[in-house]
Amino acid sequence: MIYQTERLLIRKLETSDIVPFHEMQGNPNVMQYTDGVAKSYDEDVLDLQRVIDFYTKPNNDFWVWAVVRKKDAAFLGTIALIKDDENNDEIGYRFLEKYWNNGFAFEAMQGLIQYCKALGLKELVAEVILKNKASEHIIKKAGFQLVKEYICEDLKLPERMYKLVL
């Protein structure tokens, strides 16, 4: 376990997570705000293994973990802490669509903020596509402040960067 909240456990991803991982990554509604492309099962098998392989890399700065509901061990999604291209500590999350609007993303992010404080990090950033109003609401609710607005390179859509001083 990496950390936990009232309802959630955050742990390393496992190869046995492939079915719900693919349900999430293969859903165009979920992926529209990431790289815009739903993934095939075979792509997700490779992607899941790639993410898992990062756990053992020396000086790893790419952490993607499973978000699991405590009461029944259901895989809800993923939460990430990565170094971006500008060496910022960036957070991100992705949830299966059937678990949207239950407060899980906010709860998992609140736990990640506490985890990052315990690690001694000084600030976090989050990038949000403007059309993703739900995610933007979560980021603002967590106390992140707008830093800049620009066009996302991948999707060619307006995006905002937010920062939270820890």
N, C-alpha and C positions, 0 to 999 in steps of 0.2 A: 504494500500500500504506500502511495506517495503522500496523500493526505485524505482527510474525510471531512464531511460536513454533516449536518443533522440527518439528511436523507441519502447522502451519496458517498460512495467510495471512489477514489481516484487511484488507479493502479496502472501498471504497465500493460500494454496491449499484448495479447497472446495469439498464436495462430488459430486457436479455437474460436476466436472472435470473428472469423471470416464471414459467417452468414449475416449477422447484424451489421458488420462493417460494410459489407457489400450492399445491404438494404439501404444504408445511408448514402454511400458513395455512388450507387447506381440510380439514385433518385434525382431527376432533373430539377425538382423544386429545391432540394438541398444544395445542389452543386451550382445553381445559377449565380450565387454570390461568391463562389470560389474561383474556379477556372472556367466555369460555364459549361462544363461537359460532364454528363453522367458517365460513369466508368463501367466497363464490362467486368464480369466476374474474374476473368483471367488477369485483367489489369489490377483489380483489387487484391488478388492473391499476391502479386508482385509488390504492390504498394505497401500492403500490410507487412510483408517480410522486410522491405526496405526500412520502414519505420522501426520495426523491432530491432533490426541490425544496428541502428543508431545507438541503442542503449549501451552497447559494449564498446563503442568507439572512444578512444582516449580524447579527452577535452571536448566531449560532445556538447554542442550547443543547439541541438534540435530534439526537443522532447515533445512527443505526442503521447498522451495517455488515454486510457479508457475511462469513461464516466459510467459508473454502475450504480443502480439503485440498491440500497442496503436491504430493503425488505424482501426482495426476491431475486437479487443478483442480475436483474435485467440490464443488458447493455443499452445505454441511452445515447451514447455519442462519444465524442473525443474532445479533449481540451489540450491546448498546446502552449508551450513556452519555447520560443526560438529566438536566435539572433537574426535580425533582418540584415539587409544589405548595407545599412548604415550603422551596424553594430548596436542597435537598440534591442532591448529585451521586449519582444512582441508577444502578446497573447492572442489566442484565437480559439474558437470552439466550433463544433459542428454536431448537430443532433439529428437523430432519426425524426422524420416529420411527425410521426405519431406521438412524439413526446414534446412537441412545441407547445408553448403557452401554458406550461406547468410550473414555471419558475426555476427549472433545472439549470438553465444556462446561467442565470444570475447567481444562483447558489453555488454552482461550480466555480464561477469566476471570483466570487467573494472568497471562497476557500483558496483559490490560486493566489489572490492578492495577499492573503495572510501568509501563505507558504513562501511567496517571494520576499515578503518583509523578513521572515525568519532566515532566509538565505542571505539577507543583507543587500538585496538589490535596492537601488535608489529610485528608479522610475520604470514604468511600463508604458508601452505604446500599444495601440490597437488601430487597425485600419478597417474601415467599413464602407462598402459600396452604398451610395446615397439611397438607392432603391430599397435597401435592406433596413427598413424603418424599425423593425423589431429589434435587430441587433444594435442599431444606433441608440435606441431607447435603453437597452441593457447597459451599454457602455457609459452613457450619461448618468444613469441611475447609480452606477458604481463610482461615480466621481471623476471620471476622465474628462479632461478639458480639450476643446478643439485646438489643434495646432495649425493645420493647413488643409487645403482642399486642392485636388489635382485630378488628372485623368489616370485611371488605373491602366497600367501597361498591358496586362493580360486581356481584360475585358473591354478596354476602351470606353469605360464608363466613369462618371464622376465618383470620386472616392474621398473620404476624409480620414485624416490621421488625428487620433486623440492621444493625450498623454496623461498619466497619473503619477504624481510625485508620491513616493511611499514614505 
